Amino acid sequence: MPHHLSVRIDPNSGFCFGVIYAIQMAEDLLDEQGYLYCLGDIVHNDEEVQRLEKRGLRIIDYEQFEQLRNEAVLIRAHGEPPSTYQMALENNLTLIDASCPVVLKLQNRIKTSYDKQEKIFIYGKHGHAEVRGLLGQTSGNAIVFESLDELLRHELPPNITLYSQTTKSTDSFYRIKGELEERGYQINANDTICRQVSNRDKDLRRFAAQYDQVVFVSGTKSSNGKVLYQVCKDTNPATHFISKVEEICPTWFRPGQSVGICGATSTPMWLMEQVRDALLAL
């Protein structure tokens, strides 16, 4: 009697629309001109980056960007600070802007708050690509914090304008807001968390609860991957984090178990399909 695993991929997992749009744009241009510069990793998933590099994508950092002249450069979904656009003008670079509309809207809102001289605090990850773009809207004057503890180490004004990186957990954001209000601060809270990310939170809880084991596939650099992996793990302790097929450990599974595969908004569907095929072959 074969005791194979029964395996299913979460239909709601995989790229969010911002990433789909950026990758589609990159692929179209690669078909057209054979190569394309991209400022920073197009998506926080090494496997997908490698796939596109084989097709001619050239990932550059800020130093290389400063040296470049008369070329086209892709701006990824995470968005960029105003300084990047300024430099492109000076160096005669054409920017192909694949900034996610949700991020652009957030950048504009932060800029408006900053112009009104509000005290801006951003719940997000230090040094993250999206956060750099958000900070740039305030000429670097907003304060970025990763936890309530870190925030409370700052001298806080009585009135706080609160924003969030688009891929943070909604629950944490509202918990922070509530805690600050309890301490007597006036909070102007702007929930700018992407609904594709926050709804995935609820979907994943439902998905993860249905299986004996869950395999969560994500790049190690993905912020949203860390949040969603935690969601799965909290719902189903038998959740395993992998970033590539080679990391699957057969001893995790017992014959006949059901396995759910899910991933971050930066996890390509082809990678989850590879993981499924590898599990079915065990």
C-alpha positions in Angstrom: 0.0 0.0 0.0 1.5 3.4 -1.0 1.4 5.8 1.9 2.1 8.9 -0.1 1.5 12.4 1.2 -1.5 14.4 0.0 -0.2 17.8 -0.9 -2.1 21.0 -1.8 -0.9 24.5 -2.6 -2.7 27.5 -1.1 -4.6 29.1 -4.0 -4.3 32.5 -2.3 -0.5 32.4 -2.0 2.1 33.7 -4.5 2.8 37.1 -5.9 0.8 40.1 -5.0 -0.3 42.4 -7.8 2.6 44.9 -7.2 5.1 42.1 -7.8 3.2 40.6 -10.7 3.3 44.0 -12.4 7.0 44.6 -11.8 8.0 41.2 -13.0 5.8 41.4 -16.1 7.4 44.8 -16.9 10.9 43.3 -16.5 10.1 40.3 -18.7 8.6 42.4 -21.4 11.7 44.7 -21.5 14.1 41.7 -21.3 12.3 40.2 -24.4 12.7 43.5 -26.2 16.3 44.5 -25.4 17.9 41.4 -23.9 19.1 43.1 -20.7 17.7 45.4 -18.1 19.1 47.1 -15.0 17.1 46.9 -11.8 17.9 49.0 -8.7 18.0 46.4 -5.8 16.5 42.9 -5.8 13.3 43.0 -8.0 11.6 40.8 -5.4 12.9 39.5 -2.0 13.2 36.0 -3.4 16.6 34.7 -4.5 15.2 31.9 -6.6 13.1 34.3 -8.7 15.9 36.8 -8.9 18.2 34.1 -10.3 15.6 33.1 -12.8 15.4 36.6 -14.1 19.1 37.2 -14.0 19.5 34.2 -16.4 17.2 36.1 -18.8 19.4 39.2 -18.6 18.3 41.2 -15.5 21.2 43.1 -14.0 20.7 43.9 -10.3 22.6 47.0 -9.3 23.1 48.7 -5.9 23.0 52.5 -5.2 26.8 52.9 -5.9 26.5 51.3 -9.3 23.4 53.3 -10.0 25.4 56.5 -9.3 28.0 55.5 -11.9 25.5 54.6 -14.6 24.8 56.9 -17.6 22.2 56.9 -20.4 20.6 53.6 -19.5 17.1 52.5 -18.5 16.7 51.3 -14.9 13.7 49.5 -13.4 12.3 50.8 -10.1 10.9 47.8 -8.2 7.5 47.5 -6.5 9.0 48.7 -3.1 9.3 52.3 -4.4 12.2 54.8 -4.1 13.0 58.0 -2.3 12.9 61.4 -4.3 16.8 61.3 -4.3 16.7 58.4 -6.7 14.6 60.3 -9.2 16.8 63.3 -8.8 19.9 61.3 -9.6 18.3 59.7 -12.6 17.7 63.2 -14.0 21.3 64.2 -13.4 22.7 61.1 -15.0 20.4 60.9 -17.9 18.8 57.6 -16.8 15.4 56.6 -17.9 13.4 55.2 -14.9 11.0 52.4 -15.6 8.8 52.8 -12.6 7.2 49.6 -11.3 6.5 51.1 -7.8 3.4 49.5 -6.4 0.4 51.8 -6.4 -0.3 51.0 -2.7 3.2 52.2 -1.9 3.0 55.3 -4.0 -0.2 56.3 -2.3 1.5 55.9 1.0 4.5 57.9 0.0 2.2 60.8 -1.0 0.3 60.6 2.3 3.5 60.8 4.2 4.7 63.7 2.1 1.5 65.6 2.8 1.8 64.9 6.6 5.4 66.1 6.5 4.5 69.3 4.6 2.0 70.0 7.4 4.9 69.6 9.9 3.4 66.6 11.7 5.6 64.4 13.9 5.8 61.2 11.8 6.5 57.7 13.1 6.7 54.7 10.8 6.2 51.2 11.9 8.5 49.2 9.7 11.9 47.5 9.3 15.0 49.7 9.4 16.8 49.8 6.1 14.0 48.0 4.2 13.7 49.1 0.6 10.1 50.3 1.0 11.0 52.2 4.3 13.9 54.0 2.6 11.4 55.4 0.0 9.0 56.4 2.8 11.7 58.1 4.9 12.8 60.0 1.8 9.4 61.7 1.7 10.3 63.4 5.0 13.9 64.2 4.1 14.9 61.5 6.6 13.1 63.2 9.5 10.5 60.6 10.3 11.3 58.0 13.0 11.2 54.4 12.0 10.5 51.8 14.7 10.2 48.0 14.7 8.5 47.5 18.0 6.6 49.3 20.8 9.6 49.0 23.1 11.9 50.7 20.5 9.3 53.5 20.0 9.1 54.2 23.7 12.8 54.8 23.9 12.2 58.0 21.9 11.1 61.3 23.4 7.5 61.2 22.1 5.5 64.3 21.3 1.9 64.5 22.7 0.6 64.3 19.1 1.8 61.4 17.0 1.1 60.7 13.3 1.5 57.0 12.8 2.1 55.2 9.5 3.1 51.6 8.7 5.1 49.8 6.0 2.6 48.2 3.7 3.5 44.6 4.6 3.3 44.8 8.4 0.8 42.9 10.5 -2.5 44.8 11.0 -2.9 43.3 14.5 0.5 44.6 15.6 -0.2 48.1 14.2 -3.5 48.4 16.1 -2.0 47.0 19.2 0.7 49.7 19.1 -1.9 52.4 18.5 -3.9 51.2 21.4 -0.9 51.0 23.8 0.1 54.6 22.9 -3.5 55.9 23.4 -3.6 54.2 26.8 -0.5 56.1 27.7 -2.2 59.4 26.9 -0.8 60.2 23.5 -3.0 61.7 20.7 -2.6 59.3 17.8 -3.5 60.1 14.2 -3.2 56.5 12.9 -3.0 55.9 9.1 -3.5 52.2 8.5 -1.7 51.9 5.2 -1.2 48.1 5.3 -1.9 46.5 2.0 -5.1 44.5 2.0 -3.7 41.8 -0.2 -1.2 41.2 2.6 -3.6 41.6 5.6 -6.4 39.5 4.1 -3.8 36.8 3.4 -3.3 36.7 7.1 -6.9 35.5 7.6 -6.9 33.1 4.6 -3.6 31.5 5.8 -5.0 30.8 9.3 -7.9 28.9 7.7 -5.5 27.2 5.3 -2.8 26.2 7.8 -5.4 24.7 10.2 -6.5 22.1 7.7 -3.2 20.1 7.4 -1.0 17.8 9.4 2.0 19.7 8.2 2.6 23.0 6.5 5.5 24.0 4.4 6.0 27.8 4.1 8.1 28.9 1.1 9.7 32.3 1.2 12.9 34.2 0.6 14.8 34.9 3.8 14.8 38.6 3.0 11.1 38.9 2.8 9.5 41.0 5.6 6.1 39.8 4.7 7.4 36.3 4.6 8.4 36.6 8.2 5.0 37.9 9.2 3.0 35.3 7.3 5.3 32.4 8.4 4.6 33.4 12.1 0.8 33.4 11.3 1.1 29.8 10.0 3.2 28.7 12.9 0.8 30.2 15.5 -2.1 28.4 13.8 -0.3 25.1 13.1 2.9 24.4 15.1 3.9 21.8 12.5 4.9 24.5 10.0 8.3 24.4 8.3 10.1 27.4 6.7 12.1 26.8 3.5 13.4 29.1 0.8 14.2 26.4 -1.7 13.4 22.8 -2.6 16.7 21.4 -1.3 15.8 22.4 2.2 12.9 19.9 2.5 13.6 17.4 5.2 11.8 14.0 4.5 11.9 13.2 8.3 9.3 16.0 8.9 6.6 13.9 7.4 4.9 10.6 8.2 3.3 8.4 5.6 -0.2 9.4 4.5 -0.1 12.9 6.1 -1.7 15.9 4.5 0.6 18.8 3.7 -0.3 22.4 2.8 2.1 24.6 0.9 1.9 28.4 1.1 4.1 31.4 0.8 4.8 35.1 0.9 3.6 37.8 -1.5 7.1 37.5 -3.0 7.1 33.8 -3.5 6.7 32.6 -7.1 4.1 30.0 -7.9 6.6 28.0 -9.9 8.7 27.5 -6.7 5.7 26.3 -4.7 4.9 23.9 -7.5 8.5 22.6 -7.4 8.1 22.0 -3.7 4.8 20.2 -4.3 6.4 17.9 -6.9 9.3 17.1 -4.5 6.9 16.2 -1.7 4.8 14.0 -3.9 8.0 12.2 -4.9 8.9 11.4 -1.3 
